[in-house]
């Protein structure tokens, strides 16, 4: 580092780490991140409390790997690679965010030992690649597909949902929430459009009181003096300013010689608003939903016309509302014929707990539904929403790729066995890397055991023996009995796509970090 700065290559303030130092810094950072989330893996994983240091010091309680890694500030560049693969795993399939980081960390832990034994990183990478291909083939061979039988496929989806929810806050009511998630996904009829599933959180009651409602529930109230129930609704969804009946001239000065002129300006503003309301009513609607505020004067005009007006309608989710109702979001109202109106069979007010909400039933998008979550506190509701969203994403992936594998450490043991068999017939040093890959795979069931307070060495050895004795073995970790168990009988299933993504992402991330032999930190640009 000193030499490069003396030679004038790097600017003052920049730093460089080379060779072994760079590789060691990468390994240490990545393994530290893996160890951070390791304790959250599996059905007996622990939660983490994340406290913001900003204003309000908000608190998040979660065991979701992606949520934890998104929230923490990381300085190590290799650790950032693991955070990115966790985020991609969350976006792609929704689950396996902790598994992918733990597997990548274990691969790097094994690679560190091999580098210390003077095996070249490119040889290790070659071994890892061949082991990954072998593992993928073993995973494909172990997968099964019941998509042709509706009843069996629903059972598979239920088991996948229950397995996903087992490691979350909803594990106590996993049967109830697995039913909710599967019902919601089955309503989509394979379209995979998760935007049609709306989740709202209402404090009060218990998690078990959460329910699925056909249609769309909007967490808003109907305007004063307007109809509270409309059948065969014609709905205009808009994003327009409805608050110009008062003078709002910012950063300008208006000089008038009498108060009557001020009254004239106000009257002109009111006339403008009245004209706008008439144009809206000219669309032949009986319900007007606006993304922005609706002031008293236009609200009065709508009430007189017998039109239901809903203001500030779910600022983020108005696109979903328009999608569900089958209408356009409009901002100008000069061309009523060119506007596609939304429609539904019935709009009415409903009570959930002590709150009034608006319920749209018989909407145009038939698969639309709303899941209402109940719970004792906002932290519980937030974690329940994250857990349910993960389950919905996994089920969506399972509907697109209907192959299923057994869970509970079964796929890792099956892949490790296949990789070890291949390494025994592979010449050269890369066979040592392949054996290390198999050890890293077996670290996942070992971690599940450790987190449950079980003897991981004993259970993983028993699993290895069971898979070695019977090539068709379905054995995995049974954390309830503290032993190995048949995953088919226990109903522990996972989506093939989740496991495949974990394997590929973790291998690619480990390969990327292994290639590093130089870390250059550039100096911040000086402000002139």
C-alpha positions as CSV (number, residue, x, y, z in Angstrom):
1,X,0.0,0.0,0.0
2,X,2.8,2.4,1.0
3,X,4.7,1.6,-2.2
4,X,1.8,2.4,-4.5
5,X,1.1,5.7,-2.7
6,X,4.9,6.6,-2.8
7,X,4.9,5.8,-6.5
8,X,2.1,8.2,-7.0
9,X,-0.4,5.6,-8.4
10,X,-3.2,6.2,-5.9
11,X,-4.4,9.5,-4.7
12,X,-3.8,10.7,-1.2
13,X,-6.5,9.0,1.1
14,X,-7.0,6.0,-1.2
15,X,-6.0,2.6,0.1
16,X,-5.2,-0.8,-1.4
17,X,-5.1,-4.4,-0.1
18,X,-3.4,-7.0,-2.2
19,X,-3.1,-10.8,-2.4
20,X,-3.6,-12.7,0.8
21,X,-4.7,-9.6,2.8
22,X,-7.4,-8.8,0.2
23,X,-8.6,-12.4,0.2
24,X,-8.6,-12.7,3.9
25,X,-10.6,-9.4,4.3
26,X,-13.2,-10.8,1.8
27,X,-13.5,-14.2,3.6
28,X,-13.7,-12.6,7.1
29,X,-16.5,-10.1,6.0
30,X,-18.6,-12.7,4.2
31,X,-18.3,-15.3,6.9
32,X,-19.2,-12.7,9.6
33,X,-22.4,-11.8,7.7
34,X,-23.3,-15.5,7.4
35,X,-22.7,-16.0,11.1
36,X,-24.9,-13.0,11.8
37,X,-28.0,-14.6,10.3
38,X,-27.1,-18.2,10.9
39,X,-29.1,-18.4,14.2
40,X,-32.3,-17.4,12.4
41,X,-32.3,-20.5,10.2
42,X,-34.8,-23.3,10.5
43,X,-38.1,-23.8,12.5
44,X,-36.4,-23.1,15.8
45,X,-34.4,-20.1,14.6
46,X,-34.2,-17.0,16.8
47,X,-35.4,-13.5,16.1
48,X,-33.4,-10.3,15.9
49,X,-34.4,-6.8,17.1
50,X,-33.3,-4.1,14.6
51,X,-33.4,-0.6,16.1
52,X,-33.1,2.4,13.9
53,X,-30.7,5.2,15.0
54,X,-32.7,7.8,13.2
55,X,-35.5,10.0,14.5
56,X,-38.1,8.0,16.3
57,X,-35.7,5.0,16.7
58,X,-38.2,2.6,15.2
59,X,-37.9,-1.1,16.2
60,X,-38.3,-4.1,13.9
61,X,-38.5,-7.7,15.3
62,X,-37.8,-10.3,12.6
63,X,-36.0,-13.5,11.6
64,X,-36.2,-12.9,7.9
65,X,-32.7,-12.9,6.5
66,X,-33.3,-10.3,3.7
67,X,-35.0,-7.9,6.2
68,X,-32.1,-8.1,8.6
69,X,-29.4,-7.7,6.0
70,X,-31.2,-4.7,4.3
71,X,-31.4,-2.9,7.7
72,X,-27.7,-3.1,8.7
73,X,-25.0,-0.8,7.5
74,X,-22.0,-2.8,6.0
75,X,-18.6,-1.5,5.2
76,X,-17.0,-4.7,3.9
77,X,-17.3,-5.1,0.1
78,X,-17.5,-8.9,0.1
79,X,-20.3,-8.8,2.8
80,X,-22.3,-6.5,0.4
81,X,-22.2,-9.3,-2.2
82,X,-24.0,-11.6,0.2
83,X,-26.5,-8.9,1.1
84,X,-27.2,-8.5,-2.6
85,X,-27.8,-12.3,-3.2
86,X,-30.1,-12.3,-0.2
87,X,-32.1,-9.5,-1.7
88,X,-32.3,-11.2,-5.1
89,X,-33.4,-14.4,-3.5
90,X,-36.2,-12.4,-1.7
91,X,-37.3,-10.8,-5.0
92,X,-37.1,-14.0,-7.1
93,X,-38.7,-16.6,-4.9
94,X,-39.4,-14.9,-1.5
95,X,-37.9,-17.6,0.7
96,X,-34.5,-19.1,1.3
97,X,-32.9,-15.7,2.1
98,X,-31.1,-17.0,5.1
99,X,-30.2,-20.3,3.5
100,X,-28.4,-18.7,0.6
101,X,-26.3,-16.5,2.8
102,X,-25.4,-19.4,5.2
103,X,-24.5,-21.7,2.3
104,X,-22.3,-19.0,0.6
105,X,-20.6,-18.3,4.0
106,X,-19.9,-22.0,4.5
107,X,-18.5,-22.4,1.0
108,X,-16.1,-19.5,1.7
109,X,-15.2,-20.9,5.1
110,X,-14.2,-24.2,3.3
111,X,-12.4,-22.3,0.6
112,X,-10.4,-20.4,3.1
113,X,-9.0,-23.7,4.5
114,X,-8.2,-24.8,0.9
115,X,-6.4,-21.5,0.1
116,X,-4.4,-22.0,3.3
117,X,-3.3,-25.4,2.0
118,X,-1.9,-23.6,-1.1
119,X,-4.7,-24.7,-3.5
120,X,-5.1,-22.0,-6.2
121,X,-8.5,-20.2,-6.1
122,X,-9.2,-21.0,-9.8
123,X,-8.8,-24.7,-9.0
124,X,-11.3,-24.3,-6.1
125,X,-13.7,-22.4,-8.4
126,X,-13.5,-25.2,-11.0
127,X,-14.3,-27.8,-8.3
128,X,-17.2,-25.8,-7.0
129,X,-18.7,-25.4,-10.5
130,X,-18.6,-29.1,-11.2
131,X,-20.0,-29.8,-7.7
132,X,-22.8,-27.3,-8.3
133,X,-23.8,-28.9,-11.6
134,X,-23.7,-32.4,-9.9
135,X,-25.8,-31.1,-7.0
136,X,-28.4,-29.5,-9.4
137,X,-28.8,-32.8,-11.3
138,X,-29.3,-34.6,-7.9
139,X,-31.9,-32.0,-6.9
140,X,-33.7,-32.4,-10.2
141,X,-33.7,-36.2,-9.8
142,X,-35.1,-35.9,-6.2
143,X,-37.9,-33.6,-7.3
144,X,-41.5,-34.8,-8.0
145,X,-44.4,-33.1,-9.8
146,X,-48.1,-33.5,-9.0
147,X,-49.4,-30.6,-11.2
148,X,-51.6,-33.0,-13.2
149,X,-53.6,-34.0,-10.1
150,X,-55.4,-30.9,-8.6
151,X,-56.0,-32.5,-5.2
152,X,-52.4,-33.7,-4.8
153,X,-51.0,-30.4,-6.1
154,X,-53.1,-28.5,-3.5
155,X,-51.7,-30.8,-0.8
156,X,-48.2,-30.1,-2.0
157,X,-48.9,-26.3,-1.9
158,X,-50.3,-26.6,1.6
159,X,-47.2,-28.5,2.8
160,X,-44.9,-25.9,1.1
161,X,-46.8,-23.1,2.8
162,X,-46.6,-24.8,6.2
163,X,-42.9,-25.5,5.8
164,X,-42.2,-21.8,4.9
165,X,-44.3,-20.5,7.8
166,X,-42.7,-23.0,10.3
167,X,-39.7,-20.7,10.7
168,X,-41.8,-17.5,11.1
169,X,-43.9,-15.8,13.7
170,X,-47.0,-17.5,12.2
171,X,-45.8,-21.1,13.1
172,X,-48.4,-21.4,15.9
173,X,-51.3,-20.9,13.4
174,X,-49.5,-22.2,10.3
175,X,-52.4,-24.5,9.3
176,X,-54.8,-21.5,9.2
177,X,-52.3,-19.2,7.4
178,X,-51.3,-21.9,4.9
179,X,-54.9,-22.3,4.0
180,X,-55.3,-18.5,3.5
181,X,-52.2,-18.3,1.3
182,X,-53.1,-21.4,-0.8
183,X,-56.7,-20.1,-1.3
184,X,-55.4,-16.7,-2.3
185,X,-52.9,-18.2,-4.8
186,X,-55.4,-20.7,-6.2
187,X,-57.8,-17.8,-7.0
188,X,-55.1,-16.3,-9.3
189,X,-55.6,-19.4,-11.6
190,X,-51.9,-19.5,-12.5
191,X,-51.6,-15.8,-13.5
192,X,-49.1,-15.2,-10.7
193,X,-50.2,-11.6,-10.4
194,X,-49.6,-11.0,-6.7
195,X,-50.9,-7.4,-7.0
196,X,-54.4,-8.9,-7.0
197,X,-53.8,-10.0,-3.4
198,X,-54.2,-7.1,-1.1
199,X,-53.0,-7.3,2.6
200,X,-54.2,-4.9,5.2
201,X,-53.2,-4.9,8.9
202,X,-55.6,-4.1,11.7
203,X,-54.5,-4.0,15.3
204,X,-56.6,-5.8,17.8
205,X,-57.7,-9.4,18.2
206,X,-55.3,-12.4,17.7
207,X,-53.4,-13.7,14.6
208,X,-55.9,-16.5,14.4
209,X,-58.7,-14.0,13.7
210,X,-57.1,-13.1,10.4
211,X,-59.2,-13.9,7.3
212,X,-59.4,-13.9,3.5
213,X,-62.1,-11.8,1.9
214,X,-63.2,-12.1,-1.7
215,X,-63.0,-8.7,-3.3
216,X,-61.1,-5.6,-2.3
217,X,-61.1,-3.8,1.1
218,X,-60.0,-0.2,1.2
219,X,-58.9,1.3,4.6
220,X,-60.8,4.6,4.1
221,X,-64.1,6.2,5.0
222,X,-66.9,7.4,2.8
223,X,-67.5,11.2,2.7
224,X,-70.1,12.9,4.9
225,X,-73.7,12.9,3.7
226,X,-73.0,10.5,0.8
227,X,-74.5,7.1,0.1
228,X,-73.0,4.3,2.3
229,X,-74.0,1.5,-0.1
230,X,-74.0,1.4,-3.9
231,X,-75.0,-1.6,-6.1
232,X,-73.7,-1.9,-9.7
233,X,-71.2,0.8,-9.1
234,X,-69.6,2.8,-12.0
235,X,-66.3,4.0,-10.6
236,X,-63.9,6.8,-11.7
237,X,-60.4,6.4,-10.3
238,X,-58.5,9.7,-10.4
239,X,-55.4,11.4,-9.4
240,X,-56.3,15.1,-9.4
241,X,-56.3,18.1,-7.1
242,X,-59.7,18.7,-5.5
243,X,-58.7,21.3,-3.0
244,X,-58.6,24.5,-5.1
245,X,-61.7,26.2,-3.7
246,X,-59.5,28.3,-1.5
247,X,-56.9,30.8,-2.6
248,X,-53.5,29.2,-2.6
249,X,-50.9,31.4,-4.3
250,X,-47.5,30.6,-2.8
251,X,-44.5,32.9,-3.4
252,X,-46.7,35.5,-5.1
253,X,-48.3,38.7,-4.0
254,X,-51.7,39.8,-5.1
255,X,-52.6,43.5,-4.6
256,X,-56.3,44.4,-4.4
257,X,-57.9,47.7,-3.5
258,X,-60.8,46.2,-1.7
259,X,-62.0,43.0,0.1
260,X,-64.6,42.5,-2.5
261,X,-61.9,41.7,-5.1
262,X,-60.6,38.9,-2.7
263,X,-64.2,37.6,-2.7
264,X,-64.2,37.7,-6.5
265,X,-61.0,35.7,-6.7
266,X,-62.5,33.1,-4.3
267,X,-65.7,33.0,-6.3
268,X,-63.7,32.4,-9.5
269,X,-61.8,29.5,-7.8
270,X,-65.2,28.1,-6.6
271,X,-66.6,28.3,-10.2
272,X,-63.5,26.5,-11.5
273,X,-64.0,23.7,-9.0
274,X,-67.8,23.5,-9.7
275,X,-67.0,23.2,-13.4
276,X,-64.5,20.4,-12.7
277,X,-67.0,18.5,-10.6
278,X,-69.6,18.8,-13.3
279,X,-67.1,17.3,-15.8
280,X,-66.5,14.4,-13.4
281,X,-70.2,13.9,-12.9
282,X,-70.6,14.0,-16.7
283,X,-68.9,10.6,-16.9
284,X,-72.1,9.0,-15.6
285,X,-70.5,7.6,-12.4
286,X,-71.9,6.9,-9.0
287,X,-68.6,6.5,-7.2
288,X,-65.5,8.8,-7.4
289,X,-62.2,7.7,-5.9
290,X,-59.4,10.2,-5.7
291,X,-55.7,9.7,-4.8
292,X,-55.5,13.2,-3.3
293,X,-57.6,15.2,-0.9
294,X,-61.2,16.2,-1.6
295,X,-62.2,19.5,0.1
296,X,-65.6,20.3,1.6
297,X,-67.0,22.2,-1.4
298,X,-66.5,19.4,-4.0
299,X,-67.6,16.8,-1.4
300,X,-70.8,18.8,-1.0
301,X,-71.4,18.8,-4.8
302,X,-70.9,15.0,-5.0
303,X,-73.2,14.4,-2.0
304,X,-75.9,16.5,-3.7
305,X,-75.5,14.4,-6.9
306,X,-75.8,11.2,-4.8
307,X,-72.2,10.2,-5.7
308,X,-70.0,8.4,-3.2
309,X,-66.6,10.2,-3.0
310,X,-63.5,8.6,-1.4
311,X,-60.4,10.8,-0.8
312,X,-56.8,10.0,-0.2
313,X,-57.4,6.4,-1.4
314,X,-54.4,4.3,-0.5
315,X,-51.7,6.6,-2.0
316,X,-49.3,3.7,-2.8
317,X,-51.9,1.1,-3.9
318,X,-54.2,3.2,-6.2
319,X,-52.7,1.3,-9.2
320,X,-53.8,-2.0,-7.6
321,X,-57.2,-0.6,-7.0
322,X,-57.5,0.5,-10.6
323,X,-56.3,-2.9,-11.7
324,X,-58.8,-4.7,-9.5
325,X,-61.8,-2.5,-10.6
326,X,-60.7,-2.6,-14.3
327,X,-60.5,1.1,-14.7
328,X,-58.0,3.8,-15.7
329,X,-56.4,6.4,-13.4
330,X,-57.3,9.7,-14.9
331,X,-56.2,13.3,-14.3
332,X,-58.2,15.2,-16.9
333,X,-61.9,15.0,-17.5
334,X,-62.5,16.6,-20.9
335,X,-63.1,13.3,-22.8
336,X,-65.6,11.1,-21.0
337,X,-65.8,8.6,-23.9
338,X,-62.1,7.9,-23.9
339,X,-62.0,7.0,-20.2
340,X,-62.3,3.4,-19.1
341,X,-64.5,3.3,-15.9
342,X,-64.1,0.7,-13.2
343,X,-67.0,-1.3,-11.9
344,X,-68.1,-3.7,-9.2
345,X,-71.4,-5.2,-8.0
346,X,-71.5,-3.7,-4.5
347,X,-69.7,-1.1,-2.5
348,X,-70.5,-0.9,1.2
349,X,-69.0,0.0,4.6
350,X,-67.9,-2.9,6.8
351,X,-66.6,-3.0,10.4
352,X,-63.3,-4.7,11.3
353,X,-62.6,-4.4,15.0
354,X,-63.6,-0.8,15.8
355,X,-62.7,0.6,12.4
356,X,-65.0,1.3,9.4
357,X,-63.6,0.3,6.0
358,X,-65.0,0.2,2.4
359,X,-65.6,-3.2,0.9
360,X,-65.7,-3.7,-2.9
361,X,-67.3,-7.0,-3.9
362,X,-67.9,-8.5,-7.4
363,X,-64.9,-6.6,-8.8
364,X,-63.9,-7.0,-12.5
365,X,-60.7,-8.8,-11.7
366,X,-62.4,-12.0,-10.4
367,X,-59.2,-13.4,-8.7
368,X,-58.8,-10.3,-6.5
369,X,-58.9,-10.9,-2.8
370,X,-57.9,-9.2,0.5
371,X,-56.2,-10.8,3.5
372,X,-57.0,-9.0,6.7
373,X,-54.3,-9.5,9.4
374,X,-55.2,-9.1,13.0
375,X,-52.7,-8.9,15.9
376,X,-51.8,-7.4,19.2
377,X,-49.2,-4.9,18.2
378,X,-47.8,-3.2,15.1
379,X,-44.5,-5.2,15.4
380,X,-46.4,-8.5,15.3
381,X,-48.5,-7.4,12.3
382,X,-45.4,-6.2,10.4
383,X,-43.7,-9.5,10.9
384,X,-46.9,-11.5,10.1
385,X,-47.2,-9.5,6.8
386,X,-43.5,-10.3,5.9
387,X,-44.1,-14.0,6.7
388,X,-47.3,-14.2,4.7
389,X,-45.7,-12.3,1.8
390,X,-42.9,-14.8,1.8
391,X,-45.3,-17.7,1.7
392,X,-47.3,-16.1,-1.1
393,X,-44.1,-15.6,-3.2
394,X,-43.0,-19.2,-2.6
395,X,-46.4,-20.5,-3.6
396,X,-46.4,-18.3,-6.7
397,X,-43.0,-19.8,-7.6
398,X,-44.4,-23.3,-7.0
399,X,-47.3,-22.7,-9.3
400,X,-45.0,-21.5,-12.1
401,X,-42.6,-24.4,-11.6
402,X,-44.6,-27.1,-10.0
403,X,-41.7,-29.4,-9.1
404,X,-41.4,-30.1,-5.3
405,X,-38.6,-31.5,-3.1
406,X,-38.7,-32.7,0.5
407,X,-37.3,-30.2,3.1
408,X,-35.7,-30.5,6.5
409,X,-32.1,-30.9,5.2
410,X,-33.1,-33.7,2.8
411,X,-32.0,-31.9,-0.4
412,X,-28.7,-30.8,1.0
413,X,-27.9,-34.4,2.2
414,X,-28.9,-35.8,-1.2
415,X,-26.8,-33.3,-3.1
416,X,-23.8,-33.7,-0.7
417,X,-23.9,-37.5,-1.3
418,X,-24.0,-37.1,-5.1
419,X,-21.1,-34.6,-5.0
420,X,-19.0,-36.9,-2.8
421,X,-19.6,-39.8,-5.2
422,X,-18.4,-37.7,-8.1
423,X,-15.4,-36.4,-6.2
424,X,-14.2,-39.9,-5.5
425,X,-13.8,-40.5,-9.3
426,X,-12.5,-37.0,-10.2
427,X,-8.7,-36.7,-10.6
428,X,-6.7,-33.7,-9.5
429,X,-6.9,-31.1,-6.7
430,X,-10.4,-30.0,-7.8
431,X,-11.7,-33.2,-6.2
432,X,-10.6,-31.7,-2.8
433,X,-12.7,-28.6,-3.6
434,X,-15.7,-30.8,-4.4
435,X,-15.4,-32.6,-1.1
436,X,-15.4,-29.2,0.6
437,X,-18.5,-28.2,-1.3
438,X,-20.3,-31.4,0.1
439,X,-19.2,-30.4,3.6
440,X,-20.6,-26.9,3.1
441,X,-24.0,-28.4,2.0
442,X,-24.1,-30.6,5.1
443,X,-23.6,-27.5,7.2
444,X,-27.2,-26.4,6.5
445,X,-28.9,-29.4,8.3
446,X,-26.2,-29.1,10.9
447,X,-27.2,-25.4,11.6
448,X,-30.9,-26.4,11.7
449,X,-30.0,-28.9,14.5
450,X,-27.7,-26.4,16.4
451,X,-30.5,-23.8,16.4
452,X,-32.9,-26.3,17.8
453,X,-30.5,-27.2,20.6
454,X,-29.9,-30.7,19.2
455,X,-26.7,-32.7,18.8
456,X,-25.9,-31.8,15.2
457,X,-22.9,-34.2,14.8
458,X,-25.0,-37.2,15.8
459,X,-28.1,-36.3,13.7
460,X,-26.1,-35.4,10.5
461,X,-24.1,-38.6,10.9
462,X,-27.4,-40.6,11.1
463,X,-28.7,-38.7,8.1
464,X,-25.6,-39.5,6.1
465,X,-25.8,-43.2,7.1
466,X,-29.5,-43.3,6.1
467,X,-28.9,-41.8,2.7
468,X,-25.9,-44.0,2.2
469,X,-27.8,-47.2,3.0
470,X,-30.9,-46.3,0.8
471,X,-30.5,-44.2,-2.4
472,X,-34.3,-43.5,-2.2
473,X,-34.2,-42.4,1.5
474,X,-36.6,-39.5,2.4
475,X,-34.9,-38.8,5.7
476,X,-34.4,-35.3,7.0
477,X,-34.1,-33.5,10.4
478,X,-37.1,-33.8,12.7
479,X,-36.6,-30.9,15.2
480,X,-39.7,-31.9,17.1
481,X,-38.5,-35.3,18.2
482,X,-34.8,-34.4,18.0
483,X,-33.9,-37.1,15.6
484,X,-34.1,-38.0,11.9
485,X,-37.5,-38.5,10.3
486,X,-39.3,-39.3,7.1
487,X,-40.1,-36.0,5.3
488,X,-43.0,-37.4,3.3
489,X,-44.8,-38.6,6.5
490,X,-44.1,-35.3,8.2
491,X,-45.3,-33.3,5.2
492,X,-42.1,-31.1,5.0
493,X,-42.0,-30.0,1.4
494,X,-40.1,-27.2,-0.3
495,X,-40.5,-25.6,-3.8
496,X,-37.8,-26.9,-6.2
497,X,-37.2,-23.4,-7.5
498,X,-36.3,-22.1,-4.0
499,X,-33.6,-24.8,-3.5
500,X,-32.3,-24.4,-7.0
501,X,-32.0,-20.7,-6.6
502,X,-30.2,-21.1,-3.2
503,X,-27.6,-23.5,-4.8
504,X,-26.9,-21.4,-7.8
505,X,-26.8,-18.0,-6.1
506,X,-24.6,-19.1,-3.2
507,X,-22.1,-20.8,-5.6
508,X,-21.9,-17.8,-7.8
509,X,-21.4,-15.4,-4.9
510,X,-18.7,-17.6,-3.4
511,X,-17.0,-17.8,-6.8
512,X,-17.1,-14.0,-7.2
513,X,-15.5,-13.4,-3.8
514,X,-12.9,-16.2,-4.3
515,X,-11.7,-14.4,-7.5
516,X,-10.7,-11.3,-5.5
517,X,-7.0,-10.6,-5.1
518,X,-7.0,-6.8,-4.7
519,X,-9.3,-4.4,-2.8
520,X,-8.9,-0.7,-3.7
521,X,-10.8,1.9,-1.7
522,X,-10.9,5.2,-3.6
523,X,-10.6,8.4,-1.7
524,X,-13.7,10.6,-1.5
525,X,-13.6,13.5,-4.0
526,X,-12.8,16.7,-2.3
527,X,-15.4,19.5,-2.6
528,X,-14.0,22.6,-4.3
